Amino acid sequence: MNKIQTVFIGLILLLIPLSCWSAELTREQIKGLDEQVQDIKKDVLAISAELQTLEEKLLYPSTSQISLFVSTGNEQSYSPDAVQIKIDGKKVMHYIYSFKEIDALRRGGVQRIFTGNILGGNHTLDIRVIGRMGGSKTKRKASYTIKKGIGPKLVEIKLGSGSSAIKIVDQ
């Protein structure tokens, strides 16, 4: 059980008076308790979202942050099975796709596959993709140089078929 769930359960127990355990509750009391529980749930979810945002800012400051995204656009003939990404020769991500994720990518979805920290300057981005085109298995790899400046770096990796099987959109 995580800390948020523990706090949530503790708050609920504080709201229920001891007399409610032994006495029969009226509909109004139950409705009031239900509304209080729903309000507490909303508060806990808001706090959790805020903590996640603060954690991301602490772990990945904007001066060194890089985020990598994967998309296939509306490419219907290609299905990625797995993606491996290295930055400066160091493996930072290996991801295996489920059928639902492949379907989402085919319908135009974009996946944030990696967020991390790198220093400013030029870096080598190596990408290996195993996928399927039609009925046959394909293996592709590409290497790109990206330049990290001041501020967050966003890089989209577009997977597809044809001559530009792996394309980088550097923002």
Steps between C-alpha positions, in 0.01 A plus 500: 500500500649837404505815712205663323276196558604492867418871542168448321397213725609694808290801401196281442537340841525843664177611336290210620396559861527205736126511565436412134656159550240391750194705399300460183571770241227699331496556126598865548800403713612244242456755221699757700780250566506400133534865396782548751680191368465626141640841601794332671563287189509814284741667741728195513507474119580872468781469755634193320507683165674797658759276667567324169556836327734616776690170489548532123627858536745388769625191317510654151586872517424684177866586440594133457169332411451295185175328406470246219168424332404220259233522231403324179263764371223338302732228370272197468745257339766512775473369858789547746558206734792641702715814515846535652657844550855591590637846572877531458529120496315456830172304483229721646185317390379167368127478447275216377160601362164340573226466237303789653805728493570413136138578416523835681819590311337406168207730577735796547600462864837617631682320783745671734750217520780665698571804717845553642791738547788577266757776491498771236677434170487235228385148579460183295155343498498133386163340429424133426150389410359153450162498331274353237422625154216308346575145612880519513723590793728803460803625690608859459758722658599861468743740661453875537684789658287725716605831652391574856486868581357691792148395590318171456569294186213325321576236236236308305594165347267428207484135399374403159558310181697587192828685466450711813417212732629687807479877490595749771306820561730710717326786680 
